[in-house]
Amino acid sequence: MEVTIKKNHFTYNGTKYFRKAAESLNLGSYGNKDKNVFVSNGLIHDDTVKGSFPVKAVTEIKLQNAKTSKNSFDVGGTFVTAKVNGKGGAKVGWTKDQLRDLSLIKIDITSESELRKLANNDRNCFNKLKSVKNGRITDQVFVIVESKLIQNASFNASGSADVSILNDKFSINISGSTSNTNTLKLDVSAGSIFAYALRKPKFDTRIKKKANKIENLDRDEWGLS
């Protein structure tokens, strides 16, 4: 599958994902989308939706063959690998040699309806999305890991994992198997997110300030809106 890394976005399997300020985000982060056409656009993090939710079976993406260039990583911020069963947490320097040793774990919230229910129940989240001009919320993230820590893992394509968020950190128990354990625990915190996808809320009234609930969370792909 195609993997292309650009300074302002990331392409995987034909879909373009946001990269701006990814190191400060988590799954379920929400806020206002910066749509400045002269710079890389993306989410300005405000907070993370409260609650816990299931995710789809994860996908591993190796970076060793990614199409990229030297300035693709000149985005500022500090990136670290996520911890896998307590191991990891190394600072990422983005050299070509290091890319060969890195993978991304793609994590998706199970469904739009699951995220919409959380956003409606968390009134801080709902009110923020309603009050800002370009409210958005993340439903997919790409987590940076050291390939060697998951090289013997076999992820269950039909499985799922539970994500619990506390203080902008979340732990994920991934269904899978390795030579030593049947479960992979992924600890993600600031700096471990490489790229993300967004959803745009559609409210129950045309006049947003009078809205009582979110009716849909529509997909917002990088470069489309």
C-alpha positions in Angstrom: 0.0 0.0 0.0 1.2 3.5 -0.8 2.9 5.3 2.1 4.0 8.9 1.4 5.2 11.4 4.0 4.9 15.1 3.3 5.7 18.0 5.6 2.0 18.9 6.0 0.2 15.6 5.4 0.6 11.8 5.3 -0.8 9.5 2.6 -1.7 5.9 3.3 -3.7 3.7 0.9 -4.8 6.7 -1.1 -6.2 8.7 1.8 -4.5 11.9 3.0 -4.2 12.5 6.7 -3.3 15.6 8.8 0.1 16.1 10.4 -0.1 19.6 11.9 0.6 19.5 15.7 0.1 15.7 15.7 2.6 15.4 18.6 0.1 17.3 20.8 -2.9 15.2 20.0 -4.6 11.9 21.1 -7.4 9.8 19.9 -10.6 11.8 20.6 -8.9 15.2 20.7 -11.2 18.1 19.7 -10.9 21.8 19.0 -10.9 24.3 16.1 -9.4 23.4 12.7 -6.8 25.9 11.5 -7.7 26.5 7.8 -4.9 29.0 7.0 -4.2 28.3 3.3 -0.6 29.6 3.6 0.5 27.1 6.2 -0.2 23.5 7.0 -3.7 23.2 8.3 -4.9 20.9 11.0 -6.5 20.7 14.5 -5.7 23.1 17.3 -6.1 20.9 20.3 -8.4 22.1 23.0 -9.2 18.9 25.0 -9.9 15.2 24.7 -13.4 13.8 24.7 -14.2 12.0 28.1 -15.0 8.4 28.2 -13.7 5.1 26.9 -14.5 3.4 23.6 -13.7 0.4 21.5 -11.5 0.6 18.5 -11.1 -1.4 15.3 -8.4 -4.0 14.9 -5.1 -2.2 14.5 -3.0 -2.1 11.4 0.8 -1.9 11.3 2.5 0.3 8.7 6.2 0.0 8.2 8.1 3.2 7.3 11.2 1.7 5.8 9.8 2.0 2.2 7.9 5.3 2.7 8.3 7.9 0.0 9.6 11.0 1.6 12.2 13.8 1.6 14.5 15.4 4.2 12.3 18.5 4.8 9.2 16.3 5.3 10.0 16.1 9.0 10.8 19.7 9.6 7.6 20.3 11.4 8.8 21.2 14.9 7.7 19.5 18.1 9.2 16.5 19.9 8.2 13.0 18.9 8.8 9.8 21.0 7.9 6.2 20.3 4.9 4.8 22.2 5.7 2.1 24.8 4.8 -1.5 24.0 4.4 -3.6 27.1 6.5 -1.0 29.0 9.3 -0.8 26.5 10.0 2.1 24.1 9.6 5.8 24.7 12.7 6.7 22.6 13.1 10.2 21.0 12.6 10.1 17.3 15.1 11.9 15.1 13.6 11.1 11.7 16.9 10.1 10.0 16.6 7.6 7.1 18.4 5.0 9.3 15.9 5.5 12.0 12.9 5.2 9.6 13.9 1.7 8.9 13.4 0.8 12.5 10.0 2.5 12.9 6.4 1.5 12.3 3.1 3.2 12.6 0.1 1.6 14.4 -3.2 2.9 12.8 -6.0 3.0 15.4 -9.6 3.8 14.5 -12.6 4.3 16.8 -15.0 1.5 16.0 -17.7 3.7 14.4 -18.9 7.3 13.9 -21.9 6.6 16.1 -19.6 5.6 19.1 -17.7 8.8 18.8 -20.8 10.9 18.2 -22.4 9.5 21.4 -19.3 10.5 23.4 -19.2 14.0 21.9 -22.8 14.6 22.7 -22.5 13.2 26.3 -19.4 15.3 27.1 -20.9 18.7 27.2 -17.5 20.5 27.2 -16.7 18.8 24.0 -20.2 19.5 22.5 -20.1 23.1 23.5 -16.6 23.6 22.1 -17.5 22.1 18.8 -20.6 24.2 18.7 -18.9 27.5 19.6 -15.9 27.5 17.3 -16.0 28.2 13.5 -14.4 25.0 12.3 -14.9 22.4 15.1 -13.3 19.0 14.5 -12.6 15.8 16.4 -10.1 13.0 15.8 -11.3 9.5 15.2 -8.1 7.9 13.8 -4.5 8.2 14.8 -1.2 6.8 13.6 1.1 5.9 16.6 4.9 5.7 16.3 6.4 2.5 17.6 9.8 0.7 17.3 9.3 -2.1 14.8 11.3 -4.6 16.9 8.9 -4.4 19.7 6.0 -5.7 17.6 7.9 -7.7 15.0 6.6 -11.0 16.3 3.1 -9.8 16.8 0.2 -11.2 14.8 -2.7 -8.8 15.0 -6.2 -10.2 14.9 -7.9 -8.5 11.8 -11.4 -8.9 13.3 -10.5 -8.1 16.9 -10.7 -4.8 18.8 -9.2 -3.0 21.7 -10.5 -0.8 24.5 -9.1 2.7 24.8 -9.3 4.5 28.1 -8.2 8.2 28.2 -7.0 9.8 31.4 -5.2 13.2 31.6 -4.5 13.1 27.8 -2.9 9.7 27.9 -4.4 6.5 26.8 -3.6 2.8 27.1 -4.6 0.3 24.5 -4.8 -3.4 25.0 -4.4 -4.9 21.5 -5.7 -8.3 20.6 -2.8 -10.2 19.2 0.0 -12.7 19.9 3.7 -12.7 20.3 6.3 -15.3 21.4 6.0 -14.1 25.0 2.5 -12.8 25.6 -1.0 -12.9 24.1 -1.6 -9.2 24.7 0.2 -6.0 23.5 -0.3 -3.0 25.7 0.3 0.2 23.9 0.9 3.3 26.1 0.5 6.5 24.1 1.1 10.0 25.3 2.1 13.4 23.9 4.6 13.1 21.1 3.6 9.6 20.0 1.0 10.6 17.4 2.4 11.0 13.9 -0.7 11.8 11.9 -4.5 11.8 12.3 -7.9 11.9 10.7 -10.7 14.4 11.5 -14.5 14.4 11.6 -16.7 17.5 11.2 -19.8 17.8 13.3 -23.2 18.3 11.7 -25.8 19.6 14.2 -29.5 19.2 14.5 -30.3 22.8 13.5 -28.9 25.1 10.8 -28.3 27.8 13.4 -25.4 26.2 15.2 -25.7 28.2 18.4 -29.3 26.8 18.9 -28.2 23.1 18.4 -29.0 20.5 21.1 -27.0 17.6 19.7 -24.6 16.4 17.0 -26.5 14.4 14.3 -23.5 13.3 12.3 -19.7 13.4 12.2 -18.7 13.7 8.6 -15.3 12.8 7.3 -12.9 15.7 6.7 -9.8 14.6 4.7 -6.7 16.7 4.4 -6.9 19.0 1.3 -10.7 18.6 0.8 -12.1 21.3 3.1 
